[in-house]
Amino acid sequence: MSELLRKPPAQRHPGDTAAKRYKDVIAALTAGFDGDAARSAGRVAQLRERVAELGRELKAASDQRVVARIGNVLAWEDALEVLWVESWMTMRPFPKPDRLAKGDPAVLVARVEARVADLRAQVQRRGLRR
């Protein structure tokens, strides 16, 4: 493009006017801008899909967090019910959630439920020994 503007008059083609050169340069620039716009539109579509995908993942994680929290509260209440007969034992309040806990919430809730089942079994065995 800049070569067209810098050519000395002797090297230009006959009938090559300033207006024609101007139109050619503008056409080349417009084609470049159109190509950039098409690429940008494609990238925007990709990014919108990625944002939507991340939004779905965030919603699923939020739902898992709520389910895990409810599961843990229910397991805590079950443990309190099991230990109600153990009047000598001092119970602490429900612990705050560990925001840095790693792992699948469903697996963590299953582990908590297994611990409550173990607790229930131990209390029942102890009750039978009395």
PyRosetta script that sets phi, psi and omega in degrees:
from pyrosetta import init, pose_from_sequence

init()
pose = pose_from_sequence("MSELLRKPPAQRHPGDTAAKRYKDVIAALTAGFDGDAARSAGRVAQLRERVAELGRELKAASDQRVVARIGNVLAWEDALEVLWVESWMTMRPFPKPDRLAKGDPAVLVARVEARVADLRAQVQRRGLRR")
pose.set_psi(1, -52.7)
pose.set_omega(1, -178.3)
pose.set_phi(2, -65.6)
pose.set_psi(2, -23.2)
pose.set_omega(2, 177.8)
pose.set_phi(3, -66.3)
pose.set_psi(3, -36.3)
pose.set_omega(3, 178.9)
pose.set_phi(4, -63.1)
pose.set_psi(4, -37.2)
pose.set_omega(4, -177.1)
pose.set_phi(5, -76.3)
pose.set_psi(5, -25.9)
pose.set_omega(5, -173.3)
pose.set_phi(6, -97.7)
pose.set_psi(6, -5.2)
pose.set_omega(6, -179.1)
pose.set_phi(7, -66.9)
pose.set_psi(7, 135.9)
pose.set_omega(7, 175.4)
pose.set_phi(8, -66.9)
pose.set_psi(8, 155.3)
pose.set_omega(8, -176.8)
pose.set_phi(9, -54.9)
pose.set_psi(9, -30.3)
pose.set_omega(9, -177.6)
pose.set_phi(10, -68.3)
pose.set_psi(10, -27.6)
pose.set_omega(10, -176.1)
pose.set_phi(11, -89.3)
pose.set_psi(11, -9.9)
pose.set_omega(11, -179.2)
pose.set_phi(12, -75.2)
pose.set_psi(12, 155.7)
pose.set_omega(12, 177.8)
pose.set_phi(13, -74.7)
pose.set_psi(13, 151.2)
pose.set_omega(13, 177.1)
pose.set_phi(14, -63.8)
pose.set_psi(14, 140.7)
pose.set_omega(14, -179.4)
pose.set_phi(15, 81.8)
pose.set_psi(15, 5.6)
pose.set_omega(15, 179.9)
pose.set_phi(16, -86.4)
pose.set_psi(16, 100.1)
pose.set_omega(16, -176.9)
pose.set_phi(17, -95.5)
pose.set_psi(17, 165.6)
pose.set_omega(17, 178.2)
pose.set_phi(18, -62.5)
pose.set_psi(18, -37.2)
pose.set_omega(18, 179.8)
pose.set_phi(19, -64.7)
pose.set_psi(19, -41.8)
pose.set_omega(19, 179.8)
pose.set_phi(20, -66.4)
pose.set_psi(20, -43.2)
pose.set_omega(20, 178.4)
pose.set_phi(21, -61.6)
pose.set_psi(21, -41.9)
pose.set_omega(21, 178.7)
pose.set_phi(22, -60.0)
pose.set_psi(22, -46.1)
pose.set_omega(22, 179.8)
pose.set_phi(23, -63.6)
pose.set_psi(23, -39.4)
pose.set_omega(23, 178.7)
pose.set_phi(24, -64.0)
pose.set_psi(24, -44.2)
pose.set_omega(24, 179.5)
pose.set_phi(25, -63.3)
pose.set_psi(25, -45.4)
pose.set_omega(25, 179.7)
pose.set_phi(26, -62.9)
pose.set_psi(26, -39.8)
pose.set_omega(26, 178.5)
pose.set_phi(27, -63.0)
pose.set_psi(27, -42.5)
pose.set_omega(27, 178.8)
pose.set_phi(28, -64.6)
pose.set_psi(28, -42.8)
pose.set_omega(28, 178.2)
pose.set_phi(29, -63.8)
pose.set_psi(29, -43.4)
pose.set_omega(29, 179.8)
pose.set_phi(30, -62.3)
pose.set_psi(30, -41.8)
pose.set_omega(30, 178.0)
pose.set_phi(31, -61.8)
pose.set_psi(31, -40.9)
pose.set_omega(31, 177.3)
pose.set_phi(32, -63.8)
pose.set_psi(32, -43.2)
pose.set_omega(32, 178.7)
pose.set_phi(33, -65.2)
pose.set_psi(33, -39.4)
pose.set_omega(33, 178.6)
pose.set_phi(34, -63.3)
pose.set_psi(34, -40.8)
pose.set_omega(34, 176.9)
pose.set_phi(35, -63.0)
pose.set_psi(35, -43.4)
pose.set_omega(35, 177.3)
pose.set_phi(36, -62.2)
pose.set_psi(36, -41.2)
pose.set_omega(36, -179.8)
pose.set_phi(37, -63.9)
pose.set_psi(37, -40.5)
pose.set_omega(37, 179.1)
pose.set_phi(38, -65.3)
pose.set_psi(38, -43.5)
pose.set_omega(38, 178.1)
pose.set_phi(39, -64.2)
pose.set_psi(39, -41.2)
pose.set_omega(39, 179.2)
pose.set_phi(40, -64.4)
pose.set_psi(40, -40.7)
pose.set_omega(40, 179.0)
pose.set_phi(41, -63.3)
pose.set_psi(41, -40.3)
pose.set_omega(41, 176.8)
pose.set_phi(42, -63.3)
pose.set_psi(42, -42.7)
pose.set_omega(42, 179.6)
pose.set_phi(43, -66.7)
pose.set_psi(43, -38.6)
pose.set_omega(43, 177.4)
pose.set_phi(44, -61.3)
pose.set_psi(44, -42.7)
pose.set_omega(44, 178.8)
pose.set_phi(45, -62.4)
pose.set_psi(45, -42.4)
pose.set_omega(45, 177.6)
pose.set_phi(46, -62.2)
pose.set_psi(46, -45.2)
pose.set_omega(46, -178.2)
pose.set_phi(47, -66.9)
pose.set_psi(47, -37.1)
pose.set_omega(47, 176.9)
pose.set_phi(48, -63.1)
pose.set_psi(48, -41.7)
pose.set_omega(48, 178.3)
pose.set_phi(49, -64.4)
pose.set_psi(49, -41.0)
pose.set_omega(49, 179.4)
pose.set_phi(50, -64.8)
pose.set_psi(50, -41.7)
pose.set_omega(50, 178.0)
pose.set_phi(51, -63.5)
pose.set_psi(51, -41.6)
pose.set_omega(51, 178.1)
pose.set_phi(52, -63.5)
pose.set_psi(52, -41.3)
pose.set_omega(52, 178.3)
pose.set_phi(53, -63.0)
pose.set_psi(53, -44.7)
pose.set_omega(53, 178.6)
pose.set_phi(54, -65.0)
pose.set_psi(54, -35.0)
pose.set_omega(54, 176.3)
pose.set_phi(55, -63.3)
pose.set_psi(55, -41.3)
pose.set_omega(55, 177.4)
pose.set_phi(56, -65.3)
pose.set_psi(56, -41.6)
pose.set_omega(56, 178.3)
pose.set_phi(57, -63.7)
pose.set_psi(57, -40.6)
pose.set_omega(57, 178.8)
pose.set_phi(58, -64.0)
pose.set_psi(58, -41.8)
pose.set_omega(58, 178.4)
pose.set_phi(59, -63.2)
pose.set_psi(59, -43.4)
pose.set_omega(59, 179.0)
pose.set_phi(60, -63.3)
pose.set_psi(60, -42.3)
pose.set_omega(60, 178.8)
pose.set_phi(61, -64.7)
pose.set_psi(61, -39.5)
pose.set_omega(61, 178.0)
pose.set_phi(62, -64.1)
pose.set_psi(62, -42.4)
pose.set_omega(62, 177.8)
pose.set_phi(63, -63.6)
pose.set_psi(63, -41.5)
pose.set_omega(63, 178.1)
pose.set_phi(64, -63.0)
pose.set_psi(64, -38.5)
pose.set_omega(64, 179.1)
pose.set_phi(65, -62.9)
pose.set_psi(65, -43.7)
pose.set_omega(65, 179.6)
pose.set_phi(66, -64.1)
pose.set_psi(66, -44.4)
pose.set_omega(66, 179.6)
pose.set_phi(67, -62.8)
pose.set_psi(67, -42.1)
pose.set_omega(67, 179.0)
pose.set_phi(68, -63.8)
pose.set_psi(68, -42.2)
pose.set_omega(68, 179.5)
pose.set_phi(69, -62.6)
pose.set_psi(69, -46.2)
pose.set_omega(69, 178.7)
pose.set_phi(70, -63.0)
pose.set_psi(70, -43.3)
pose.set_omega(70, 178.5)
pose.set_phi(71, -60.1)
pose.set_psi(71, -41.2)
pose.set_omega(71, 179.9)
pose.set_phi(72, -69.3)
pose.set_psi(72, -38.4)
pose.set_omega(72, 177.8)
pose.set_phi(73, -63.9)
pose.set_psi(73, -43.3)
pose.set_omega(73, 178.6)
pose.set_phi(74, -64.2)
pose.set_psi(74, -40.7)
pose.set_omega(74, 178.0)
pose.set_phi(75, -64.6)
pose.set_psi(75, -38.8)
pose.set_omega(75, 178.1)
pose.set_phi(76, -63.3)
pose.set_psi(76, -45.5)
pose.set_omega(76, 179.0)
pose.set_phi(77, -64.1)
pose.set_psi(77, -37.3)
pose.set_omega(77, 176.6)
pose.set_phi(78, -63.8)
pose.set_psi(78, -42.2)
pose.set_omega(78, 178.3)
pose.set_phi(79, -64.5)
pose.set_psi(79, -40.3)
pose.set_omega(79, 177.2)
pose.set_phi(80, -62.4)
pose.set_psi(80, -40.6)
pose.set_omega(80, 178.7)
pose.set_phi(81, -64.0)
pose.set_psi(81, -41.9)
pose.set_omega(81, 179.1)
pose.set_phi(82, -63.8)
pose.set_psi(82, -40.3)
pose.set_omega(82, -175.7)
pose.set_phi(83, -87.6)
pose.set_psi(83, 2.1)
pose.set_omega(83, -178.8)
pose.set_phi(84, -57.6)
pose.set_psi(84, -35.7)
pose.set_omega(84, -179.5)
pose.set_phi(85, -71.1)
pose.set_psi(85, -18.1)
pose.set_omega(85, 179.4)
pose.set_phi(86, -90.2)
pose.set_psi(86, 73.7)
pose.set_omega(86, -173.5)
pose.set_phi(87, -66.7)
pose.set_psi(87, -21.2)
pose.set_omega(87, -179.6)
pose.set_phi(88, -73.4)
pose.set_psi(88, -19.8)
pose.set_omega(88, -173.9)
pose.set_phi(89, -82.5)
pose.set_psi(89, 132.6)
pose.set_omega(89, 176.3)
pose.set_phi(90, -89.1)
pose.set_psi(90, 125.6)
pose.set_omega(90, -179.0)
pose.set_phi(91, -99.5)
pose.set_psi(91, 141.6)
pose.set_omega(91, 176.0)
pose.set_phi(92, -93.4)
pose.set_psi(92, 159.0)
pose.set_omega(92, 176.6)
pose.set_phi(93, -67.7)
pose.set_psi(93, 164.3)
pose.set_omega(93, 179.8)
pose.set_phi(94, -58.0)
pose.set_psi(94, 127.0)
pose.set_omega(94, -177.3)
pose.set_phi(95, -69.4)
pose.set_psi(95, 153.8)
pose.set_omega(95, 176.2)
pose.set_phi(96, -71.3)
pose.set_psi(96, 150.2)
pose.set_omega(96, -179.7)
pose.set_phi(97, -66.4)
pose.set_psi(97, 145.1)
pose.set_omega(97, 176.1)
pose.set_phi(98, -86.5)
pose.set_psi(98, 105.9)
pose.set_omega(98, -175.7)
pose.set_phi(99, -72.0)
pose.set_psi(99, -14.7)
pose.set_omega(99, -179.1)
pose.set_phi(100, -101.2)
pose.set_psi(100, 6.7)
pose.set_omega(100, -178.9)
pose.set_phi(101, -62.2)
pose.set_psi(101, 134.2)
pose.set_omega(101, -179.9)
pose.set_phi(102, -99.8)
pose.set_psi(102, 149.3)
pose.set_omega(102, 174.3)
pose.set_phi(103, 120.6)
pose.set_psi(103, 170.7)
pose.set_omega(103, 179.4)
pose.set_phi(104, -73.8)
pose.set_psi(104, 126.4)
pose.set_omega(104, -178.9)
pose.set_phi(105, -56.7)
pose.set_psi(105, -36.4)
pose.set_omega(105, 179.7)
pose.set_phi(106, -64.2)
pose.set_psi(106, -39.8)
pose.set_omega(106, 178.6)
pose.set_phi(107, -67.3)
pose.set_psi(107, -41.8)
pose.set_omega(107, 180.0)
pose.set_phi(108, -64.4)
pose.set_psi(108, -41.4)
pose.set_omega(108, 177.7)
pose.set_phi(109, -64.8)
pose.set_psi(109, -40.1)
pose.set_omega(109, 177.9)
pose.set_phi(110, -61.8)
pose.set_psi(110, -38.9)
pose.set_omega(110, 177.5)
pose.set_phi(111, -65.1)
pose.set_psi(111, -40.7)
pose.set_omega(111, 178.1)
pose.set_phi(112, -63.3)
pose.set_psi(112, -44.4)
pose.set_omega(112, 179.4)
pose.set_phi(113, -63.2)
pose.set_psi(113, -37.4)
pose.set_omega(113, 177.0)
pose.set_phi(114, -64.7)
pose.set_psi(114, -39.6)
pose.set_omega(114, 178.1)
pose.set_phi(115, -64.6)
pose.set_psi(115, -39.1)
pose.set_omega(115, 177.9)
pose.set_phi(116, -65.5)
pose.set_psi(116, -39.7)
pose.set_omega(116, 177.3)
pose.set_phi(117, -63.0)
pose.set_psi(117, -41.1)
pose.set_omega(117, 176.1)
pose.set_phi(118, -61.8)
pose.set_psi(118, -43.4)
pose.set_omega(118, 178.8)
pose.set_phi(119, -60.6)
pose.set_psi(119, -45.7)
pose.set_omega(119, 179.0)
pose.set_phi(120, -59.4)
pose.set_psi(120, -44.0)
pose.set_omega(120, -180.0)
pose.set_phi(121, -63.8)
pose.set_psi(121, -41.6)
pose.set_omega(121, 179.7)
pose.set_phi(122, -65.4)
pose.set_psi(122, -41.6)
pose.set_omega(122, 179.2)
pose.set_phi(123, -66.3)
pose.set_psi(123, -39.5)
pose.set_omega(123, 178.6)
pose.set_phi(124, -65.4)
pose.set_psi(124, -41.8)
pose.set_omega(124, 177.6)
pose.set_phi(125, -63.1)
pose.set_psi(125, -39.9)
pose.set_omega(125, 179.8)
pose.set_phi(126, -65.7)
pose.set_psi(126, -39.7)
pose.set_omega(126, 178.6)
pose.set_phi(127, -64.2)
pose.set_psi(127, -34.1)
pose.set_omega(127, 179.3)
pose.set_phi(128, -72.8)
pose.set_psi(128, -27.0)
pose.set_omega(128, -179.3)
pose.set_phi(129, -75.9)
pose.set_psi(129, -22.4)
pose.set_omega(129, -176.5)
pose.set_phi(130, -68.6)
pose.dump_pdb("model.pdb")
